[in-house]
């Protein structure tokens, strides 16, 4: 069964850290890039970070650059998003998605070519 499953969300205070995980199954994981998106309550989707198939290239939205780190372990079919110095404005549902395209610059929030999506995990940052 083809699926992406996110985990690691929760409630954290401003300035704290969380590590999200995205577990893949049912497809050839290292044939796909993985992108994290987020959607805050009442707002549109935002592209957060993207990692290439091998993991050698990464990209971040300006809003999270320097605070978030994306990584992947192809042997375990896993992608991680380490989030440090979290802010209340980081509160959102975070979802991972797989595609054959790597976003080296702007991560389009409404790109309709993602092949697989997870259901998301909620991150809440209190002030």
C-alpha positions as CSV (number, residue, x, y, z in Angstrom):
1,X,0.0,0.0,0.0
2,X,1.4,3.4,-1.1
3,X,1.5,5.8,1.8
4,X,3.3,8.5,3.7
5,X,2.7,8.8,7.4
6,X,3.8,11.8,9.4
7,X,4.6,11.8,13.1
8,X,6.2,13.9,15.8
9,X,3.8,16.8,16.0
10,X,2.6,18.2,19.3
11,X,2.5,21.1,21.6
12,X,5.7,23.1,22.4
13,X,6.5,26.4,23.9
14,X,8.0,29.2,21.8
15,X,11.7,28.7,21.4
16,X,11.4,24.9,21.7
17,X,12.1,22.2,19.3
18,X,10.3,19.3,17.6
19,X,11.4,16.7,15.1
20,X,8.8,15.6,12.5
21,X,9.2,12.3,10.7
22,X,7.7,11.1,7.4
23,X,7.6,7.4,6.9
24,X,7.2,6.1,3.3
25,X,6.0,2.7,2.2
26,X,4.8,1.0,-1.0
27,X,7.0,2.8,-3.5
28,X,10.6,3.2,-4.4
29,X,11.5,5.9,-2.0
30,X,14.7,7.1,-3.4
31,X,13.1,7.8,-6.8
32,X,11.2,10.7,-5.2
33,X,12.0,14.0,-3.6
34,X,10.1,14.8,-0.4
35,X,8.6,18.2,0.3
36,X,7.2,19.4,3.6
37,X,4.2,21.7,3.4
38,X,2.2,23.3,6.2
39,X,-1.2,24.9,6.6
40,X,-2.0,27.2,9.5
41,X,-5.6,27.5,10.7
42,X,-7.5,29.7,8.3
43,X,-4.6,30.2,6.0
44,X,-3.3,28.8,2.7
45,X,-0.7,26.1,2.3
46,X,3.0,27.0,2.4
47,X,5.9,25.1,1.1
48,X,8.4,24.7,3.9
49,X,11.3,22.5,2.8
50,X,12.3,20.1,0.0
51,X,15.0,17.4,-0.2
52,X,16.4,15.8,-3.3
53,X,16.2,12.1,-4.0
54,X,19.7,11.4,-2.7
55,X,19.5,14.0,0.1
56,X,22.4,15.9,-1.2
57,X,20.3,19.0,-1.9
58,X,17.9,20.8,0.3
59,X,15.8,24.0,0.1
60,X,13.9,26.0,2.6
61,X,11.3,28.7,2.7
62,X,12.6,32.0,3.9
63,X,10.3,31.9,6.9
64,X,12.1,28.8,8.3
65,X,15.6,29.0,6.9
66,X,18.2,28.7,9.6
67,X,15.7,27.2,12.1
68,X,14.6,24.0,10.3
69,X,16.7,21.2,8.9
70,X,15.4,18.5,6.5
71,X,17.1,15.2,6.1
72,X,16.4,11.7,4.8
73,X,17.5,8.1,5.4
74,X,16.8,6.2,2.3
75,X,17.7,2.9,4.0
76,X,14.8,3.4,6.3
77,X,12.5,5.2,3.9
78,X,12.3,8.1,6.3
79,X,12.5,11.9,6.0
80,X,12.9,14.2,9.0
81,X,12.2,17.8,9.7
82,X,14.1,19.1,12.7
83,X,12.5,22.3,13.9
84,X,14.3,24.6,16.3
85,X,13.5,27.9,17.8
86,X,9.9,27.4,17.1
87,X,7.6,30.4,17.0
88,X,3.8,30.7,17.4
89,X,3.5,31.5,13.7
90,X,4.9,28.0,13.0
91,X,1.6,26.5,14.3
92,X,0.2,24.5,11.5
93,X,-0.6,21.0,10.2
94,X,2.6,19.7,8.6
95,X,2.4,17.3,5.7
96,X,5.0,15.5,3.6
97,X,4.6,14.8,-0.1
98,X,6.5,12.9,-2.7
99,X,7.2,13.9,-6.2
100,X,9.8,13.5,-9.0
101,X,10.5,17.2,-9.1
102,X,12.9,19.0,-6.8
103,X,12.1,22.6,-5.9
104,X,15.5,24.3,-5.9
105,X,14.1,27.8,-5.4
106,X,10.5,28.7,-4.6
107,X,8.4,25.9,-3.3
108,X,5.0,26.4,-4.8
109,X,2.2,25.8,-2.3
110,X,-0.3,24.8,-4.9
111,X,1.8,22.6,-7.1
112,X,-0.6,19.8,-8.3
113,X,2.0,17.4,-9.4
114,X,2.8,15.7,-6.1
115,X,2.5,12.0,-6.4
116,X,1.8,11.0,-2.8
117,X,0.6,12.9,0.3
118,X,0.5,12.2,4.0
119,X,-2.4,13.2,6.2
120,X,-0.4,15.5,8.3
121,X,0.6,16.1,11.9
122,X,-0.4,19.1,14.0
123,X,2.3,21.3,15.5
124,X,1.2,23.9,18.0
125,X,3.6,26.5,19.4
126,X,2.4,28.4,22.4
127,X,3.7,31.9,23.2
